[in-house]
Amino acid sequence: MANRPYLMSHDSERPLVAGETENSIIAAANYQIPVLWLSVFRPSDLLNVEMRLEDAEGNESIGPVPTLHASLEAAKGVYQERRSRLRSLIPEALHPHVDEWETLLASLTDRFVQVDLAEIWMMFSPSEFDAAIRDYLAGVDKTSPQGWQDLLAQANLDDPELARYGLRGYQWERALPWKD
């Protein structure tokens, strides 16, 4: 089983768990958080959602899991603030995938955008994940040069076959404006 984050679009003011509403999942990625997904969020958009958890012995509990959640209007504004700088940092050969992302972002109509991070979070210790996601968000803002390098490394942008997924993910429940 791949550990996937999911890009979601929905009308819920509260963060959701992936699949909680039909067709809320737009895109997915395997073992990475796409750079352009993170580009629409600020560190203050990192929230917790309560979800069912299971430990190694099969014991179930309810606990907080991090997610990124923002209004679509705010997300589009954040991306516009970062757009020029991101395009200057992302290799020009990958700009067609940035164009695909921008087409997708412009086409969204639900009131909120979210990244369900649960499956990626499960791969880390909680404190390790918190530090990593905050570093990635700082990297997108370029307030952390090391965060930017870490973000690019986890997104596999140096691999031409995988870079598109590390930038914008791949189709899940909804049709996307690109073909993989």
C-alpha positions, -999 to +999 in steps of 0.1 A: +000+000+000+013+034-009+013+061+017-005+090-001-015+125+007-047+136-009-056+170-024-092+177-016-117+204-025-150+207-006-175+230+010-169+220+047-156+248+070-141+220+091-112+198+079-124+164+066-108+130+065-101+118+029-131+102+014-155+116+040-175+132+013-180+118-022-156+132-049-138+155-025-104+140-035-090+157-065-055+143-067-030+120-048+007+115-047+028+085-035+052+089-005+056+127-011+037+160-007+037+178-040+054+212-040+025+230-056+000+217-032+020+232-004+023+265-023-013+275-014-010+271+023+006+291+052+019+275+084-013+288+101-033+265+078-018+234+095-047+221+117-056+188+132-086+165+123-098+138+146-097+104+130-097+067+140-062+054+146-050+018+151-018+009+169+006-020+161-015-043+183-047-035+165-061-013+193-083+015+180-085+051+193-095+085+181-067+111+178-055+143+161-039+140+127-024+170+109-040+184+078-037+215+057-070+234+053-078+269+039-105+287+020-101+285-018-101+323-020-072+325+005-053+296-011-055+312-045-043+345-030-013+328-013-004+311-046-005+344-065+019+359-039+043+331-044+038+324-081+067+344-097+092+333-071+082+296-074+084+298-112+119+312-109+130+284-086+114+255-105+134+244-135+119+257-168+116+222-182+090+215-155+069+247-162+043+227-182+034+209-150+032+243-132+008+254-160-013+222-154-015+231-117-025+266-124-053+254-147-065+230-120-064+257-093-083+282-115-110+255-122-118+247-085-152+260-073-157+244-039-152+268-009-122+250+007-091+232-003-073+207+019-044+182+019-051+151+039-017+142+053-028+111+074-010+084+054+022+104+052+020+114+089+018+076+098+053+071+083+069+095+109+070+100+146+046+129+155+073+153+164+094+144+133+064+150+110+055+183+126+091+195+121+092+182+085+059+198+074+067+231+090+101+230+073+084+223+039+060+252+044+089+275+054+107+263+023+078+272+000+079+307+016+117+306+011+121+316+047+141+283+051+166+276+023+171+241+038+134+236+038+132+244+001+160+219-006+143+193+016+110+199-001+125+195-036+143+163-025+111+146-011+093+157-043+119+140-066+122+170-089+156+157-101+140+127-117+122+136-150+099+106-148+087+115-113+089+153-112+054+159-124+040+139-095+063+158-071+050+191-084+012+185-089+003+148-081-019+126-102-056+121-108-077+104-082-116+108-080-121+138-103-109+144-139-079+166-140-068+191-168-038+168-177-031+132-186-003+113-169 
